[in-house]
Every structure is written in structure tokens, then in C-alpha cells.
């Protein structure tokens, strides 16, 4: 544990930290170097638990790369999500751990309705995963109703997650595509989001049409 924390401290770079801080993150470790360290350590659940308990963001990111996702209990994951207040730790916890957990659906339902918008954003992220991979049983019209009513005024993290769900509904489900695009056009959420060259805008109508066009074979 002490050796790993010392190695993480040695990897901390002020320039990387400055870039990350602009995005709300508070670590200075290059993620490629972090992944290389994780590859060397391999899976170590006890070490992962210790790293998480430090509260250090770089240590928590490393913990999620070396943990066993299925070893965490439902309440344990719920507590961890509420402790994960920086965007990168939150995103990795949801994507690398919770999505692989047998408790993911139970947590999706609980977080989706949580009054904390950051916790609720995790519920929406898990819902987007189901929209893409296991839509059976989801009320897609009901999801679009909620997005239409609430996305415009939602806090940033929750708004982003709802917009992602809107996009995936439009991309994956042709019967809902026109409505999804229409909601995006009316709400104009992320319409002016700065998008680098060769990247797709997160503005739902543009994103949906771009992804659908890539899947449609040329005549």
C-alpha cells in the first residue's frame, strides 16, 4: 500500500493536474501511466479497498482498475458512489465497476430517483446502458417524457447524462428517433457545446443523425 501510494505521488505531474482541474478533477496522474501501473499490479481486491479508503482521486482511479467488481455489495457500491464527487472517479466507478456488478439494475432504479443530481446522473448512465444493450422492459416513451420535462433545467452532470440517454434512444430505436430529435431541437441542450474537429457534437439531433448515417450502408 505504501509503495503504491509513493509511486502514485511520483507520477503526479503539475501540468496534468492543471488540465484535470479545469474539468473538476483533482489528480495529476497521466491515465496511461495509471493503467500501466494497474496492469503491473493485476487484480488485488484488498489493495483496491485500501486505495479507495485513502480518499485520494488517483488512488481511487487505480482501485477501480485492480478491483473485482462482483465482490462489492449493493450498499458498498451505493456508499462509494456518494463518496465519488469528482467526475472521473464517478464515471469510472459507474463504467468499470457498477456496470459489471450483479447489483447494477437494483442500483440503477434506486439512483435514477435519487434527489442528489450527481447520484441521479449515475442512474441515467446505467439507463443509457440498458437503452443500448437490454431495452426490453424499459418504458422509452416514459423516459422521453422525463427528458422533455426536466433536461433543460437539470444541473450539469445530470443534464449531460439525460442528454446521453436521449441520444441513445434516438440512435438505437428507429421508432422513437423522430421524437428524440424533436426534443433535442426544442430544448437546444448542448447545442453550442465546443466540439473539436473530427469529433461529433453532443447536441442530440446532430449526434443521432451522425451515428445513424454511419450505420446506414451507402447505396
N, C-alpha and C positions, 0 to 999 in steps of 0.2 A: 504493500500500500504506500509506504513512504517513498519507495523507489519510483513508483509510477507517478506520484504527485510531484516529485522532484523533476522527473522527465517532462511532465506537462509544463511545469514552471519554466524549464529550459526552452521549450518550444514557443513560449509566449512572445509574440512579436508586436511592438507598439504600432506599426503601420497597419497590420491586420486588425488589431484591436480598434483602431480609429475607424476603419471601414465598417467593422461589425457594429460599432456603437451607433453609427448613423442609421442602422436598421433595428436598433433596440436591443442588440445582443451585447453581452459584457464579457467576451473572451477574446483572446488574441492568438489562438492556435489555428494554423492553417489546417483545413479539414482533410486535405490529402495526407498530411503528416499524421493527423489524428487517426485516420483509417489505417495507415501503415503500422502505427503502434498497436491498434486493435488486432490487426492480422497477426502480429507477433505474439500478443498475449493469448489469443484464441478465447474460447468461451470459458468464463470464470464467474459463476453467479455470485459467489460470496464477495469477490473483489468488486463486482459491479454494485452490489448493495452498499459496500463501504464507500465507493466513489460517489454514489448518489447522495449519501448522507453528509458528505462534505459541504454540499450546497454550492460548490464551485461549478460554473457552467461547463467549462472544458471537461472537468471530471465527469459531470453528468452525461455529456455527449459520448464520452468514451464508455461509460457504463452501459449505455444503450446499444453499443456495438459489440459488447462482450457478454451481455446477459443472456439468459434463457427466457424468452418472452412468456412461454407457457408455465413458467414456475411462479409467476406472480398471481396473487389472489385478487379478486374483484375489488375489495376495499383498499388493498395496497395500491392498485393502479389508480383508483379514484383519488387517493391521498397524493400520489405522485403528480397527477395532472394539476391538482390545485397548488402544488409547490412549484410547478414549472411555469415561471412567469416571464421568461424571455422567449421570443418567437422560435428560435432554432431548437431549444430544448423541448418546447411544447410540440413542435412539428415532428421532431424525431421520435419523441415518446409515442405520439399517435401512430406514426407511419411504421416505425421499426419494432414497436413493442405491442401496442394495443391491438393493431390490426391482425397480429399473429396470435392473439390471446383467445382462449375459449370463452372469455367474458366480453368479447368485443360487442356483440349485439345487445347484451344487457346494459353495458355502459353507454352504447350509442343512444338508447332510449332514455336513460337517466340524464345524460349530459345535454341531449337535444333540448330538454325543457328546463335546463338549469337557469336560474336568474343571473348568474355571473356570465357576462357575454364571452369571456375568454373560454370558460368551460363549455358554454353552448357551442362555440365555434368548433370544438373537438367533436361534438355530436353531429354537427353538419358535415365535418370532414369524413366521418365514418359513414354518414348517409350518402355522400357522394360516391364512396367506395361501393356501396350497395347498388346505387343507381347504375354504376358501370358494370358490376360483376354479378350481383344477385338481386335483380329488381323485383322478383316475384314477391308479392305481399306488400310492396310499397305503394302508397297512395300518391302517385306522381302529380295528379291534379291538386291534391291537398297540399303537397309541397310547393307547387307553383302558387297556390293561393297565399301561403305564408310569405313566400318570397315577394310576391307582388305587394303585399300589405306592409311588410316590415323592412325589406332590404334597404330602401332609400335612406332611412334614418338610423340604421343599425351602427353601432361602434365599429371601428375599422376592421379589427380581426374577425368579428362576426360577419360583417358585410362581405369581406373577402371570401369567407367560407360559404356563405349563401350564394354569392355570385358564381363560385366554382360549381356548386350543385346545380344552379340554373344552367350553366354551360353544359354540364354532362348530361342533363336531361335532354337538352336540345340536340346534342351530338349523338347520343345513343338511342334515342327514342323518336323515330320519324313522326309518329302520330302526335307528339307534343311539341314538335320543332317550331311550328309557326307561332304558337303561343309563347314559347320560351323567348324567341327572337323579339316578339312584340313587347313582352315585359321589359326586356333589356333596352329596347329602343325608347320606351316611355320613361323608364326610370333613369336612364343615362348614367348608371353607376359605372365608374372606372372608364368612362368614355374618353377622358383626356389623360389617362394614365401614361406616363412616359415609357415608350417601348423602344428598346434598342433595335437597330437594323437587323433584319433576318430573324426577328422574334415575332411571335403572334401576340397581338393586343389581348389583354384580359377582358376587354369590353365584350360582353356576351354575344351580341349579334355578329361581330367580326370574328370572334373565336369560333363560334358554332359553324359559320359558313366556311371558314378556312379549313377546319378539321373535317367537315363533311366532304368538301371538294377534294381533299387528299385521298379520301376513301373511294371516291367515285371514279371508275376507270374512264380514261379518255376514249371517245368514240373512234 
